[in-house]
Amino acid sequence: MRKIKLPLEDKVLNSLKIGEIVLLNGIIYTARDAAHKRMIKKLPFDIRGQVIYYAGPTPAPPGRVIGSCGPTTSARMDIYTPLLLKMGLKGMIGKGNRSSDVIKATKKYKAIYFVAIGGAGALLSKKIKSAKIIAYRNLGPEAIYKLEVEDFPVIVGIDSFGKNIFKKSSGRVYSAF
């Protein structure tokens, strides 16, 4: 596994290949459906070079910085993603396949889509070292959080060349396992 420092640098981003397991270190931002609807009208933070994690964390239990923080289905954000990529977003973390429009935009704008393991939100939350709501507090768990992560495990699902781990090739699905 390779450790990746965030924000993403083009040289590193372009070296990542589908199926590769990496550990992210640095700042990521959460944003789900409701936040995306607002973000495309006015960005609450500079997204250039940043990574958005499609997650809605639960409240932090005593002694923890955040509650369970697992990925949500990425396809729900597909309608907004090409515009955000055009605006400079470089990475996304979620679960599941993406639309052909998102795959084309990922390739065009040299971005990347990481897959996190669904159902492992409590485990993933242990890789979050700090969490702060930075926008849309009234959305509750769908507010935008700024997270500092350490060795946050993800799989490259779509690389900056448009290769897709979910795409069938020669009768089989690419697999990281």
C-alpha positions in Angstrom: 0.0 0.0 0.0 1.1 3.5 -0.8 0.7 6.5 1.4 -0.7 9.5 -0.3 -0.4 13.1 1.0 -3.3 15.4 0.4 -4.1 17.6 -1.3 -3.5 15.6 -4.4 -0.6 16.5 -6.6 -1.0 15.8 -10.4 2.1 13.7 -10.5 0.8 11.4 -7.8 -2.7 11.4 -9.1 -1.6 10.4 -12.6 0.5 7.6 -11.2 -2.5 5.9 -9.5 -4.0 2.8 -11.2 -7.4 1.1 -10.7 -7.4 -1.5 -8.1 -4.5 0.0 -6.2 -5.0 0.3 -2.4 -3.8 3.5 -1.0 -3.7 5.2 2.4 -4.8 8.9 2.4 -3.2 11.4 4.7 -4.3 15.0 5.1 -7.6 16.9 4.6 -10.8 15.6 3.0 -14.2 17.2 3.0 -17.6 15.4 3.4 -20.5 16.3 1.2 -23.7 14.4 0.4 -26.7 15.1 -1.8 -28.1 18.1 0.1 -24.7 19.8 0.3 -24.0 19.2 -3.4 -27.2 21.0 -4.3 -26.0 24.1 -2.5 -22.3 23.8 -3.5 -23.0 24.1 -7.2 -24.5 27.5 -6.6 -21.8 28.8 -4.3 -18.8 26.9 -3.0 -18.2 27.1 0.8 -14.5 26.3 0.4 -11.9 26.2 -2.3 -12.3 22.8 -4.0 -9.3 23.1 -6.2 -7.1 20.1 -5.7 -9.3 18.7 -2.9 -11.0 15.4 -2.2 -14.7 15.1 -1.3 -15.9 12.1 0.7 -19.5 11.1 0.2 -20.3 10.5 3.8 -22.6 11.8 6.5 -21.0 11.1 9.9 -22.9 10.2 13.0 -22.4 12.2 16.2 -19.2 11.6 18.1 -19.4 9.2 21.1 -17.5 10.3 24.2 -13.8 10.4 23.7 -13.9 10.3 19.9 -13.7 13.1 17.3 -16.4 11.7 15.1 -19.0 8.8 15.0 -19.3 6.3 12.3 -18.3 7.7 9.0 -18.8 5.3 6.1 -19.3 6.0 2.4 -22.6 6.6 0.8 -23.6 5.6 -2.8 -21.7 7.9 -5.1 -24.2 7.7 -8.0 -26.5 10.2 -6.2 -23.9 12.9 -6.7 -23.3 12.2 -10.4 -25.5 15.0 -11.6 -23.3 17.5 -9.8 -19.9 15.9 -10.2 -18.8 17.0 -13.7 -19.3 20.7 -12.8 -17.3 20.3 -9.6 -14.5 18.5 -11.5 -14.5 21.4 -13.9 -14.2 23.8 -11.0 -11.0 22.0 -9.8 -12.1 19.1 -7.6 -9.5 16.3 -7.9 -10.8 13.4 -5.9 -13.9 11.7 -4.7 -14.4 8.9 -2.2 -17.6 6.8 -2.1 -19.0 3.4 -2.9 -20.4 2.0 -6.1 -20.0 2.7 -9.8 -20.2 6.1 -11.5 -22.1 7.3 -14.6 -20.5 7.6 -18.0 -20.6 11.4 -17.6 -18.6 11.3 -14.4 -16.1 8.8 -15.9 -15.6 11.1 -18.9 -15.2 14.2 -16.7 -12.8 12.3 -14.4 -10.6 11.6 -17.5 -11.1 15.1 -19.0 -10.2 17.0 -15.8 -7.6 14.5 -14.6 -9.3 13.6 -11.3 -9.7 10.3 -9.5 -12.5 8.3 -7.8 -11.6 6.3 -4.7 -13.8 3.5 -3.3 -14.1 3.1 0.4 -15.5 -0.1 1.9 -19.2 0.2 2.7 -20.4 -1.1 6.1 -17.1 -0.2 7.7 -18.0 3.3 8.9 -17.0 2.7 12.6 -13.7 1.3 11.5 -13.0 4.1 9.0 -13.8 6.7 11.7 -10.8 5.6 13.6 -8.6 7.0 10.8 -10.1 10.5 11.3 -8.0 12.6 13.6 -10.1 15.8 13.6 -13.5 16.8 12.3 -15.1 20.3 12.1 -18.3 21.4 10.4 -17.4 24.2 7.9 -20.7 24.7 6.1 -24.4 24.0 6.2 -24.7 23.1 9.9 -28.5 23.0 9.5 -28.2 19.9 7.3 -27.1 17.8 10.3 -25.1 14.8 9.2 -25.2 16.2 5.6 -23.3 19.3 6.7 -19.9 19.7 5.1 -17.2 18.5 7.5 -13.5 19.2 7.2 -11.7 16.0 8.2 -8.1 15.4 8.9 -7.3 11.7 8.1 -4.4 9.5 8.8 -3.8 6.3 6.8 -7.4 6.3 5.5 -7.7 3.2 3.3 -9.3 3.5 -0.1 -9.1 1.7 -3.5 -8.6 3.5 -6.8 -12.0 2.9 -8.5 -11.6 5.2 -11.5 -8.2 6.5 -12.4 -7.3 9.8 -14.1 -7.2 8.0 -17.5 -10.8 6.9 -17.2 -10.1 3.2 -16.4 -12.9 1.9 -14.2 -12.6 -1.0 -11.7 -16.3 -1.7 -12.2 -16.1 -2.0 -15.9 -16.2 -5.5 -17.4 -13.2 -6.3 -19.5 -12.8 -9.7 -21.3 -15.8 -11.0 -19.4 -14.6 -10.2 -15.9 -14.8 -7.4 -13.5 -11.5 -5.8 -12.3 -10.9 -6.6 -8.7 -8.5 -5.2 -6.1 -8.8 -8.4 -4.1 
